[in-house]
Amino acid sequence: MFELHHLSANEQWDWLHKGELDPVDLVEHYLRRIERLDPDLGAFATVTPELALERARALRDAGIGSTILWGLP
């Protein structure tokens, strides 16, 4: 089964800039993945879902930006 994390960062960026993917969708995907996997991995000391979603919404609402990593979590 295909999931967004199977895409490389370049592919995710391309999808974002083509409008095939929204920053909020990408952040939500990774937050669900962190929630599912991190209890066993312990890879994150702090996760701030509300702040990540707030930032993703702000990026989405502002439109595609010119920064190199625009929209990538």
C-alpha positions in Angstrom: 0.0 0.0 0.0 1.3 3.5 -0.9 1.8 6.0 1.8 3.1 9.6 1.6 6.3 8.7 3.5 7.2 6.4 0.6 7.8 9.6 -1.4 11.3 11.2 -1.2 11.5 14.7 0.1 12.0 15.9 -3.5 8.8 14.1 -4.6 6.8 15.5 -1.6 8.0 19.0 -2.5 7.0 18.5 -6.1 3.6 17.3 -5.1 3.2 20.3 -2.8 4.2 22.7 -5.5 1.9 21.1 -8.1 -1.0 21.4 -5.7 -1.4 17.6 -5.5 -0.6 17.7 -1.8 -1.4 20.2 0.9 1.0 21.0 3.8 -1.7 20.1 6.3 -2.2 16.7 4.7 1.5 16.0 4.9 1.8 17.1 8.6 -1.3 15.1 9.5 0.2 12.0 7.9 3.5 12.4 9.8 1.8 13.1 13.1 -0.3 9.9 12.7 2.9 8.0 11.9 4.7 9.5 14.9 1.8 8.6 17.2 1.8 5.0 15.9 5.5 4.3 15.9 7.2 6.5 18.5 6.0 4.7 21.6 8.2 1.8 20.6 11.0 3.9 19.0 11.3 6.8 21.4 12.7 8.9 18.6 11.0 12.2 19.7 11.5 13.9 23.0 8.8 16.5 22.2 6.0 16.5 19.6 3.9 19.6 19.2 1.0 18.6 16.9 -1.0 21.8 17.5 2.0 24.0 16.5 2.8 21.9 13.5 -0.7 22.0 12.2 -1.0 25.7 12.9 2.2 26.3 10.8 1.0 24.0 8.0 -2.4 25.8 7.9 -0.6 29.2 7.7 1.6 28.0 4.9 -1.4 26.6 3.0 -3.4 29.8 3.5 -0.5 32.0 2.4 -0.1 30.1 -0.9 2.9 28.4 -2.3 6.0 30.1 -1.1 9.4 30.7 -2.6 11.5 29.2 0.2 13.4 26.0 -0.7 11.6 23.7 1.7 8.1 25.3 1.6 5.5 22.9 3.0 7.8 20.1 4.0 7.5 19.1 7.7 
